[in-house]
């Protein structure tokens, strides 16, 4: 076990976790409700955030790094997945937290990201047409917004629970 590997992994894991969880919780608690309240202008804001600032891409990259480094840290901490370690309080809390984080990751990849990608394609089609959106486009965007908001809220709750479990796993 190399101490520099552990420090590097922890730095990456904690840094990406702070960004990932913080961004998702902020989106779920503040941005999405404000965007919904504003209406059409809120949709433009979200499009700008997705396209120009590439938030979905960064969320995917950083959450992937978080999951990979978390798995490696779990491997190291458990002594290469020794069964006895998983029965300790630390082992149980880290494992449950890791499962919740992986669940959040999969929801992000399978629900949130596809919804964002599809909304971008519909918005692009609307812009190319040069006129107002069709009834079908409005319905699709509305359904995708609802799906995305639900996915973001679910991921936020998963990550909030993960934070609590990870914090409790290693008492001082």
MODAQUI-V969770 format. One record per backbone hydrogen bond with DSSP energy under -1.0 kcal/mol. CO is the residue of the C=O (numbers start at 0). NH is the residue of the N-H. Records with the same first field share a line. If there is no record, write none. Layout:
# MODAQUI-V969770
CO=NH ; NH
This chain:
# MODAQUI-V969770
1=5
2=6
3=7
4=8
5=9
6=10
7=11
8=12
9=13
10=14
11=15
12=16
13=17
14=18
15=19
16=20
17=21
18=22
19=23
20=24
21=25
22=26
23=27
24=28
25=29 ; 30
26=31
29=33
30=34
31=35
32=36
33=37
34=38
38=42
39=43
40=44
41=45
42=46
43=47
44=48
45=49
46=50
47=51 ; 52
48=54
53=57
54=58
55=59
56=60
57=61
58=62
59=63
60=64
61=65
62=66
63=67
64=68
65=69
66=70
67=71
68=72
69=73
70=74
71=75
72=76
73=77
74=79
75=78
77=81
83=86
84=87
87=91
88=92
89=93
90=94
91=95
92=96
93=97
94=98
95=99
96=100
97=101
98=102
99=103
100=104
101=105
102=106
103=107
104=108
105=109
106=110 ; 111
107=112
110=114
111=115
112=116
113=117
114=118
115=119
116=120
117=121
118=122
119=123
120=124
121=125
122=126
123=127
124=128
125=129
133=137
134=138
135=139
136=140
137=141
138=142
139=143
140=144
141=145
142=146
143=147
144=148
145=149
146=150
147=151
148=152
149=153
150=154
151=155
152=156
153=157
154=158
155=159
156=160
157=161
158=162
159=163
160=164
161=165
162=166
163=167
164=168
